[in-house]
Amino acid sequence: MNERPVTHVSLLSRIFGKGSDSRAAVRPLWHRTVEIAREKEWYAQCGVADTVPGRFDAVTLVTSLVMLRMERDKTLIDPSVRLTELFVDDMDGQLRQSGVGDLVVGKRMGKLMSVFGGRLGALREAFAAGDDEQVSAALVPVLERNVTLTEGANTQALAARLQALAAQLDAISDEDIMAARITR
């Protein structure tokens, strides 16, 4: 008689989803995405402001490029949802850590997600503009509108950096994306 081993999961674990981490497979990708967004080049050469809003903008730019790459393959759609969930959890934690109270966090998260969605859509449109020169021309006004920049920021350099990262993401396999093997 073949009996399956019995695993006991507490009621609280079932209610709160403890016991299995549906995001575990994309957690390394999230960490790598944030690492890339923290690279000094975004701030020193590309003019993203090294402030809390500027760092948020860098994270959303890099995350958007990763999401755009993932949405092109049906097998990466579910992992892209998990990546978005990690983004939300991280931003929620950052807000709470900075002293935002429970009553305001939801409202602020709604605004941040709206900003992220708008940025994702704007980048999707810009990258669909055509060849590299057309994409660069489409990116510059998107970046000027959507990124906290330093005075005199080189938006052309920022556009070129985004295009280079997008090209790199396009060139790597789905397995490399999921394994967070994004080299810089």
Phi and psi in degrees as GROMACS dihedral restraints (atoms count N, CA, C in turn):
[ dihedral_restraints ]
;  ai    aj    ak    al  type     phi  dphi    fc
    3     4     5     6     1   -92.8    20    10
    4     5     6     7     1   111.6    20    10
    6     7     8     9     1  -107.7    20    10
    7     8     9    10     1   138.4    20    10
    9    10    11    12     1   -78.8    20    10
   10    11    12    13     1   144.7    20    10
   12    13    14    15     1   -64.4    20    10
   13    14    15    16     1   140.5    20    10
   15    16    17    18     1   -89.2    20    10
   16    17    18    19     1   128.4    20    10
   18    19    20    21     1  -113.1    20    10
   19    20    21    22     1   129.9    20    10
   21    22    23    24     1   -98.5    20    10
   22    23    24    25     1   125.1    20    10
   24    25    26    27     1  -118.7    20    10
   25    26    27    28     1   125.7    20    10
   27    28    29    30     1   -66.4    20    10
   28    29    30    31     1   158.3    20    10
   30    31    32    33     1   -58.3    20    10
   31    32    33    34     1   -43.6    20    10
   33    34    35    36     1   -63.1    20    10
   34    35    36    37     1   -38.5    20    10
   36    37    38    39     1   -63.4    20    10
   37    38    39    40     1   -40.2    20    10
   39    40    41    42     1   -68.0    20    10
   40    41    42    43     1   -40.7    20    10
   42    43    44    45     1   -66.6    20    10
   43    44    45    46     1   -44.8    20    10
   45    46    47    48     1   -96.1    20    10
   46    47    48    49     1     7.0    20    10
   48    49    50    51     1    72.4    20    10
   49    50    51    52     1    17.2    20    10
   51    52    53    54     1   -74.9    20    10
   52    53    54    55     1   153.5    20    10
   54    55    56    57     1   113.5    20    10
   55    56    57    58     1   -33.4    20    10
   57    58    59    60     1  -139.0    20    10
   58    59    60    61     1   138.5    20    10
   60    61    62    63     1  -107.3    20    10
   61    62    63    64     1   100.3    20    10
   63    64    65    66     1   -67.7    20    10
   64    65    66    67     1   -10.6    20    10
   66    67    68    69     1  -100.8    20    10
   67    68    69    70     1    -2.5    20    10
   69    70    71    72     1   -56.0    20    10
   70    71    72    73     1   -38.5    20    10
   72    73    74    75     1   -67.3    20    10
   73    74    75    76     1   -27.5    20    10
   75    76    77    78     1  -103.1    20    10
   76    77    78    79     1    -4.5    20    10
   78    79    80    81     1   -57.0    20    10
   79    80    81    82     1   -44.7    20    10
   81    82    83    84     1   -60.7    20    10
   82    83    84    85     1   -36.0    20    10
   84    85    86    87     1   -65.5    20    10
   85    86    87    88     1   -41.4    20    10
   87    88    89    90     1   -61.0    20    10
   88    89    90    91     1   -46.9    20    10
   90    91    92    93     1   -62.2    20    10
   91    92    93    94     1   -40.2    20    10
   93    94    95    96     1   -67.4    20    10
   94    95    96    97     1   -37.5    20    10
   96    97    98    99     1   -60.7    20    10
   97    98    99   100     1   -45.4    20    10
   99   100   101   102     1   -66.2    20    10
  100   101   102   103     1   -40.4    20    10
  102   103   104   105     1   -57.3    20    10
  103   104   105   106     1   -45.4    20    10
  105   106   107   108     1   -62.8    20    10
  106   107   108   109     1   -42.6    20    10
  108   109   110   111     1   -65.7    20    10
  109   110   111   112     1   -21.0    20    10
  111   112   113   114     1   -90.7    20    10
  112   113   114   115     1    -3.8    20    10
  114   115   116   117     1   -61.0    20    10
  115   116   117   118     1   139.7    20    10
  117   118   119   120     1   -60.3    20    10
  118   119   120   121     1   -30.1    20    10
  120   121   122   123     1   -56.7    20    10
  121   122   123   124     1   -37.5    20    10
  123   124   125   126     1   -56.4    20    10
  124   125   126   127     1   -36.9    20    10
  126   127   128   129     1   -93.6    20    10
  127   128   129   130     1   -45.0    20    10
  129   130   131   132     1   -75.5    20    10
  130   131   132   133     1   -45.3    20    10
  132   133   134   135     1   -99.6    20    10
  133   134   135   136     1   -28.8    20    10
  135   136   137   138     1  -100.1    20    10
  136   137   138   139     1    -9.5    20    10
  138   139   140   141     1    83.5    20    10
  139   140   141   142     1    12.6    20    10
  141   142   143   144     1   -69.0    20    10
  142   143   144   145     1   132.0    20    10
  144   145   146   147     1   -64.9    20    10
  145   146   147   148     1   132.7    20    10
  147   148   149   150     1   -85.8    20    10
  148   149   150   151     1    67.7    20    10
  150   151   152   153     1  -133.2    20    10
  151   152   153   154     1   173.5    20    10
  153   154   155   156     1   -59.1    20    10
  154   155   156   157     1   -48.8    20    10
  156   157   158   159     1   -62.9    20    10
  157   158   159   160     1   -37.8    20    10
  159   160   161   162     1   -64.9    20    10
  160   161   162   163     1   -41.5    20    10
  162   163   164   165     1   -67.2    20    10
  163   164   165   166     1   -37.7    20    10
  165   166   167   168     1   -59.9    20    10
  166   167   168   169     1   -44.0    20    10
  168   169   170   171     1   -61.3    20    10
  169   170   171   172     1   -42.5    20    10
  171   172   173   174     1   -62.8    20    10
  172   173   174   175     1   -43.0    20    10
  174   175   176   177     1   -62.5    20    10
  175   176   177   178     1   -43.3    20    10
  177   178   179   180     1   -68.8    20    10
  178   179   180   181     1   -34.2    20    10
  180   181   182   183     1   -63.6    20    10
  181   182   183   184     1   -50.3    20    10
  183   184   185   186     1   -66.1    20    10
  184   185   186   187     1   -44.2    20    10
  186   187   188   189     1   -60.8    20    10
  187   188   189   190     1   -40.7    20    10
  189   190   191   192     1   -60.5    20    10
  190   191   192   193     1   -43.7    20    10
  192   193   194   195     1   -63.6    20    10
  193   194   195   196     1   -41.0    20    10
  195   196   197   198     1   -63.2    20    10
  196   197   198   199     1   -43.7    20    10
  198   199   200   201     1   -63.5    20    10
  199   200   201   202     1   -42.1    20    10
  201   202   203   204     1   -61.0    20    10
  202   203   204   205     1   -39.1    20    10
  204   205   206   207     1   -65.8    20    10
  205   206   207   208     1   -42.9    20    10
  207   208   209   210     1   -68.8    20    10
  208   209   210   211     1   -34.0    20    10
  210   211   212   213     1   -70.7    20    10
  211   212   213   214     1   -10.8    20    10
  213   214   215   216     1   -81.5    20    10
  214   215   216   217     1    -8.5    20    10
  216   217   218   219     1  -126.7    20    10
  217   218   219   220     1   122.4    20    10
  219   220   221   222     1   -56.9    20    10
  220   221   222   223     1   -32.7    20    10
  222   223   224   225     1   -70.9    20    10
  223   224   225   226     1   -15.1    20    10
  225   226   227   228     1  -102.0    20    10
  226   227   228   229     1     2.4    20    10
  228   229   230   231     1   -64.7    20    10
  229   230   231   232     1   -51.0    20    10
  231   232   233   234     1   -61.5    20    10
  232   233   234   235     1   -45.7    20    10
  234   235   236   237     1   -60.4    20    10
  235   236   237   238     1   -31.4    20    10
  237   238   239   240     1   -67.6    20    10
  238   239   240   241     1   -33.1    20    10
  240   241   242   243     1   -64.5    20    10
  241   242   243   244     1   -43.0    20    10
  243   244   245   246     1   -64.6    20    10
  244   245   246   247     1   -37.2    20    10
  246   247   248   249     1   -63.3    20    10
  247   248   249   250     1   -41.1    20    10
  249   250   251   252     1   -62.8    20    10
  250   251   252   253     1   -40.2    20    10
  252   253   254   255     1   -61.9    20    10
  253   254   255   256     1   -39.5    20    10
  255   256   257   258     1   -65.9    20    10
  256   257   258   259     1   -39.5    20    10
  258   259   260   261     1   -57.0    20    10
  259   260   261   262     1   -49.6    20    10
  261   262   263   264     1   -60.9    20    10
  262   263   264   265     1   -47.2    20    10
  264   265   266   267     1   -59.4    20    10
  265   266   267   268     1   -43.0    20    10
  267   268   269   270     1   -64.8    20    10
  268   269   270   271     1   -46.3    20    10
  270   271   272   273     1   -64.9    20    10
  271   272   273   274     1   -40.0    20    10
  273   274   275   276     1   -58.9    20    10
  274   275   276   277     1   -46.9    20    10
  276   277   278   279     1   -62.9    20    10
  277   278   279   280     1   -39.7    20    10
  279   280   281   282     1   -63.8    20    10
  280   281   282   283     1   -41.9    20    10
  282   283   284   285     1   -62.0    20    10
  283   284   285   286     1   -47.1    20    10
  285   286   287   288     1   -63.4    20    10
  286   287   288   289     1   -40.3    20    10
  288   289   290   291     1   -64.9    20    10
  289   290   291   292     1   -30.9    20    10
  291   292   293   294     1   -83.8    20    10
  292   293   294   295     1     2.8    20    10
  294   295   296   297     1   100.9    20    10
  295   296   297   298     1     5.5    20    10
  297   298   299   300     1   -72.4    20    10
  298   299   300   301     1   129.8    20    10
  300   301   302   303     1   -77.0    20    10
  301   302   303   304     1   161.9    20    10
  303   304   305   306     1   -55.0    20    10
  304   305   306   307     1   -37.3    20    10
  306   307   308   309     1   -68.3    20    10
  307   308   309   310     1   -23.6    20    10
  309   310   311   312     1  -102.6    20    10
  310   311   312   313     1   -20.9    20    10
  312   313   314   315     1   -56.3    20    10
  313   314   315   316     1   -45.9    20    10
  315   316   317   318     1   -58.9    20    10
  316   317   318   319     1   -44.9    20    10
  318   319   320   321     1   -63.5    20    10
  319   320   321   322     1   -45.4    20    10
  321   322   323   324     1   -64.7    20    10
  322   323   324   325     1   -39.3    20    10
  324   325   326   327     1   -64.5    20    10
  325   326   327   328     1   -38.9    20    10
  327   328   329   330     1   -59.7    20    10
  328   329   330   331     1   -42.8    20    10
  330   331   332   333     1   -66.3    20    10
  331   332   333   334     1   -43.8    20    10
  333   334   335   336     1   -62.1    20    10
  334   335   336   337     1   -41.0    20    10
  336   337   338   339     1   -67.6    20    10
  337   338   339   340     1   -34.8    20    10
  339   340   341   342     1   -64.6    20    10
  340   341   342   343     1   -42.9    20    10
  342   343   344   345     1   -62.1    20    10
  343   344   345   346     1   -46.1    20    10
  345   346   347   348     1   -61.1    20    10
  346   347   348   349     1   -46.6    20    10
  348   349   350   351     1   -62.0    20    10
  349   350   351   352     1   -41.7    20    10
  351   352   353   354     1   -64.1    20    10
  352   353   354   355     1   -42.5    20    10
  354   355   356   357     1   -64.4    20    10
  355   356   357   358     1   -42.8    20    10
  357   358   359   360     1   -59.4    20    10
  358   359   360   361     1   -45.8    20    10
  360   361   362   363     1   -63.9    20    10
  361   362   363   364     1   -42.7    20    10
  363   364   365   366     1   -64.6    20    10
  364   365   366   367     1   -40.8    20    10
  366   367   368   369     1   -68.5    20    10
  367   368   369   370     1   -38.8    20    10
  369   370   371   372     1   -57.9    20    10
  370   371   372   373     1   -46.0    20    10
  372   373   374   375     1   -65.0    20    10
  373   374   375   376     1   -44.0    20    10
  375   376   377   378     1   -62.6    20    10
  376   377   378   379     1   -42.3    20    10
  378   379   380   381     1   -73.2    20    10
  379   380   381   382     1   -14.3    20    10
  381   382   383   384     1   -91.7    20    10
  382   383   384   385     1     5.1    20    10
  384   385   386   387     1   -70.0    20    10
  385   386   387   388     1   -16.3    20    10
  387   388   389   390     1   134.6    20    10
  388   389   390   391     1  -134.0    20    10
  390   391   392   393     1   -75.8    20    10
  391   392   393   394     1   177.2    20    10
  393   394   395   396     1   -55.7    20    10
  394   395   396   397     1   -41.1    20    10
  396   397   398   399     1   -65.8    20    10
  397   398   399   400     1   -41.5    20    10
  399   400   401   402     1   -68.4    20    10
  400   401   402   403     1   -38.5    20    10
  402   403   404   405     1   -63.7    20    10
  403   404   405   406     1   -45.0    20    10
  405   406   407   408     1   -59.2    20    10
  406   407   408   409     1   -45.1    20    10
  408   409   410   411     1   -63.1    20    10
  409   410   411   412     1   -35.8    20    10
  411   412   413   414     1   -74.8    20    10
  412   413   414   415     1   -32.2    20    10
  414   415   416   417     1   -70.9    20    10
  415   416   417   418     1   -39.4    20    10
  417   418   419   420     1   -54.7    20    10
  418   419   420   421     1   -52.1    20    10
  420   421   422   423     1   -66.1    20    10
  421   422   423   424     1   -31.3    20    10
  423   424   425   426     1   -61.9    20    10
  424   425   426   427     1   -45.3    20    10
  426   427   428   429     1   -67.6    20    10
  427   428   429   430     1   -40.4    20    10
  429   430   431   432     1   -62.6    20    10
  430   431   432   433     1   -34.5    20    10
  432   433   434   435     1   -81.7    20    10
  433   434   435   436     1   -30.5    20    10
  435   436   437   438     1  -114.6    20    10
  436   437   438   439     1    -0.2    20    10
  438   439   440   441     1  -126.9    20    10
  439   440   441   442     1   136.9    20    10
  441   442   443   444     1   -75.9    20    10
  442   443   444   445     1   111.3    20    10
  444   445   446   447     1  -113.0    20    10
  445   446   447   448     1   157.1    20    10
  447   448   449   450     1   -78.1    20    10
  448   449   450   451     1   161.5    20    10
  450   451   452   453     1   -63.8    20    10
  451   452   453   454     1   132.6    20    10
  453   454   455   456     1    75.9    20    10
  454   455   456   457     1    19.3    20    10
  456   457   458   459     1   -59.1    20    10
  457   458   459   460     1   146.1    20    10
  459   460   461   462     1   -92.0    20    10
  460   461   462   463     1    88.0    20    10
  462   463   464   465     1   -67.3    20    10
  463   464   465   466     1   -24.9    20    10
  465   466   467   468     1   -65.4    20    10
  466   467   468   469     1   -41.7    20    10
  468   469   470   471     1   -65.4    20    10
  469   470   471   472     1   -39.7    20    10
  471   472   473   474     1   -65.3    20    10
  472   473   474   475     1   -43.4    20    10
  474   475   476   477     1   -61.4    20    10
  475   476   477   478     1   -43.2    20    10
  477   478   479   480     1   -63.2    20    10
  478   479   480   481     1   -40.6    20    10
  480   481   482   483     1   -63.5    20    10
  481   482   483   484     1   -42.8    20    10
  483   484   485   486     1   -64.1    20    10
  484   485   486   487     1   -42.0    20    10
  486   487   488   489     1   -63.3    20    10
  487   488   489   490     1   -40.0    20    10
  489   490   491   492     1   -64.8    20    10
  490   491   492   493     1   -42.5    20    10
  492   493   494   495     1   -66.0    20    10
  493   494   495   496     1   -42.0    20    10
  495   496   497   498     1   -61.2    20    10
  496   497   498   499     1   -41.6    20    10
  498   499   500   501     1   -64.4    20    10
  499   500   501   502     1   -39.9    20    10
  501   502   503   504     1   -63.9    20    10
  502   503   504   505     1   -44.5    20    10
  504   505   506   507     1   -63.3    20    10
  505   506   507   508     1   -38.4    20    10
  507   508   509   510     1   -64.2    20    10
  508   509   510   511     1   -30.9    20    10
  510   511   512   513     1   -83.9    20    10
  511   512   513   514     1   -12.3    20    10
  513   514   515   516     1  -100.4    20    10
  514   515   516   517     1   156.2    20    10
  516   517   518   519     1   -73.4    20    10
  517   518   519   520     1   163.5    20    10
  519   520   521   522     1   -58.6    20    10
  520   521   522   523     1   -39.1    20    10
  522   523   524   525     1   -63.3    20    10
  523   524   525   526     1   -41.0    20    10
  525   526   527   528     1   -67.0    20    10
  526   527   528   529     1   -36.4    20    10
  528   529   530   531     1   -60.3    20    10
  529   530   531   532     1   -52.1    20    10
  531   532   533   534     1   -65.0    20    10
  532   533   534   535     1   -28.7    20    10
  534   535   536   537     1   -88.0    20    10
  535   536   537   538     1     3.6    20    10
  537   538   539   540     1    61.6    20    10
  538   539   540   541     1    31.6    20    10
  540   541   542   543     1   -89.2    20    10
  541   542   543   544     1    69.3    20    10
  543   544   545   546     1  -111.2    20    10
  544   545   546   547     1   106.2    20    10
  546   547   548   549     1   -91.2    20    10
  547   548   549   550     1   157.4    20    10
